[in-house]
Amino acid sequence: MEHSGRAVQEQIQNVRKEIVTFLIITLALSTIFYVLIIFGGGTLAQGGLYGLGLMWCPGVAALITRLIYHRSLRGMGWGWGKTRYQILSYLTPLLYSLVVYILVWLSGLGRIIEDLPSNLIINLLIGAVVGVLGSCVSALGEEIGWRGLLVPQLAKLTTFTKTCLISGALWTVWHYPLILFSDYQSGILADYGGERVPVWFALICFTIMVLGINITINWLRLKSGSLWTAMFFHAAHNYYVQRVFDPLTADTGITAYIIGEFGVALALAGLIVGWLFWRKRARLPNVQL
């Protein structure tokens, strides 16, 4: 029994070392791209390569960390799992985004742009496949790190609730340099000459939104055992919010404070959906050491 206890403690220490190593490498790699983005023209500089490079920093850090500690890339959730979880991961961001923006349009807090393209439906259908798949390229880089390594390892050490709080805080703070010192916070309305919310407001809304959707992504990842659920969720969220619903919405005065990743509506939606999945935490497999 004593030998077994020592073995478990050794496993716990190894997991902690792996997490710390991953975070150090992620910070080191990300700092390079923070500097390039902040001083090199923003997230879209060089055709978006700086932004893409930053999003792949957690993934590269995770791959390096796994090779250091395990000499293998197995155990990161590469399996497909049950298809219903992949479908749920894709549809969940679409559904909460659709509800939010329909309510915004109906309430007058924002309105649909007047010059809608005649082939809008066709473009949306194509984008639902091609657009999301394109978004998967960048989302995968983050998710190999956050949900391929960090979340499963944290789940070995603590409860689902604490796993979500820790991983959510780290994921959120990782975005802060872009919000504070670059153009990530500008939003689609500001890109077209509209309102830009204050940084403090953007930080609050973004933090609440990320903490909320982080719970949902973590639940899907741990329940399915598949990294691809996290990728599909992240990609669908980015595509539908940033590329579909934001550009379809015109400013009516305070719209920037309501929509997008720095508005209050998606923050509340992310929190509500996260709470619904958090209530199902008892259905998750117990992987604690």
Residue pairs with C-beta under 8 A, 6 or more apart in sequence:
8 289
11 156
11 289
12 156
12 157
12 289
14 69
15 153
15 156
15 157
15 289
16 157
17 69
18 65
18 69
18 149
18 153
19 149
19 150
19 153
19 154
21 65
21 68
21 69
22 58
22 61
22 62
22 65
22 145
22 149
22 150
23 61
23 150
23 170
25 60
25 61
25 64
25 65
26 57
26 58
26 61
26 145
26 174
29 57
29 60
29 61
30 54
30 57
30 58
30 174
33 50
33 51
33 53
33 54
33 57
34 54
34 177
34 178
34 181
36 45
36 50
36 53
37 43
37 45
37 50
37 51
37 54
37 178
37 182
38 177
38 181
38 182
40 46
40 50
41 50
42 182
42 183
42 184
43 50
43 51
43 54
43 178
43 182
43 183
43 184
44 51
44 183
45 51
51 138
52 137
52 138
52 141
54 178
55 138
55 139
55 141
55 142
56 138
56 141
56 142
57 141
57 145
58 141
58 142
58 144
58 145
58 146
58 150
58 174
59 140
59 141
59 142
59 143
59 144
59 145
59 148
60 141
60 145
61 145
62 76
62 144
62 145
62 148
62 149
62 150
63 73
63 144
65 149
66 72
66 73
66 75
66 76
66 149
67 73
75 152
76 144
76 148
76 149
76 152
76 227
77 147
77 148
77 152
77 221
77 225
77 226
77 227
77 228
78 227
79 225
79 226
80 86
80 226
80 228
81 224
81 225
81 226
81 228
81 229
82 224
85 220
85 223
85 224
85 226
85 229
86 224
86 226
86 228
86 229
86 232
88 220
88 229
89 217
89 220
89 228
89 229
89 230
89 232
89 233
89 236
90 132
90 232
90 233
90 236
91 236
92 216
92 220
92 233
92 236
92 273
93 213
93 233
93 236
93 237
93 240
93 241
94 236
94 240
96 266
96 269
96 270
96 272
96 273
97 237
97 240
97 241
97 244
97 245
97 266
97 269
98 240
98 245
99 269
100 245
100 259
100 265
100 266
100 269
101 110
101 245
101 248
101 249
101 259
103 265
104 110
104 249
104 255
104 258
104 259
104 265
105 111
105 112
105 249
108 252
109 252
109 254
109 255
109 258
109 259
109 265
110 249
110 250
110 251
110 252
110 255
110 258
110 259
111 249
111 250
111 252
112 248
112 249
112 250
113 247
113 248
113 249
113 250
114 250
116 248
117 123
124 244
127 239
127 243
127 244
131 239
131 243
131 244
132 232
132 235
132 236
132 239
133 235
134 239
135 234
135 235
135 236
135 238
135 239
135 243
136 231
136 232
136 235
138 235
138 238
139 231
139 234
139 235
139 238
140 231
140 235
142 234
143 227
143 230
143 231
143 234
144 227
146 167
146 170
146 171
146 230
147 217
147 218
147 221
147 227
147 230
148 227
148 230
150 167
150 170
151 163
151 167
151 218
151 221
151 222
152 221
152 222
152 287
154 162
154 163
154 166
154 167
155 163
155 222
155 287
155 288
156 287
156 288
156 289
157 288
157 289
158 166
158 288
159 288
160 218
160 219
160 222
160 278
160 281
160 284
161 278
161 281
163 218
164 211
164 214
164 215
164 218
164 274
164 278
165 211
167 214
167 218
168 210
168 211
168 214
168 215
169 211
171 210
171 214
172 206
172 207
172 210
172 211
175 184
175 206
175 210
176 203
178 184
178 185
179 185
179 199
179 202
179 203
179 206
179 262
180 199
180 203
185 196
185 197
185 199
185 202
185 206
185 262
186 196
187 196
187 197
187 246
187 256
187 260
187 261
187 262
188 242
188 246
188 247
188 249
188 260
189 195
189 196
189 246
189 249
189 251
189 255
189 256
189 259
189 260
190 196
190 256
194 251
194 255
194 256
195 251
195 254
195 255
195 256
195 257
196 256
197 205
197 256
197 257
197 262
197 263
201 257
201 262
202 262
204 267
205 261
205 262
205 263
205 264
205 266
205 267
206 261
206 262
206 267
208 267
208 268
208 270
208 271
209 261
209 266
209 267
209 269
209 270
209 271
210 270
211 270
211 271
211 274
212 267
212 269
212 270
212 271
212 272
212 273
212 274
212 275
213 233
213 237
213 270
213 273
213 274
214 274
215 274
215 275
215 277
215 278
216 233
216 270
216 273
216 274
216 277
217 229
217 230
217 233
217 234
219 277
219 278
219 280
219 281
219 284
220 229
220 230
220 233
220 277
221 227
221 229
221 230
222 284
222 285
222 287
223 283
223 284
223 285
225 285
241 260
241 261
241 266
242 260
242 261
245 259
246 259
246 260
249 255
249 259
255 263
256 262
256 263
257 263
257 264
258 264
258 265
259 265
259 266
260 266
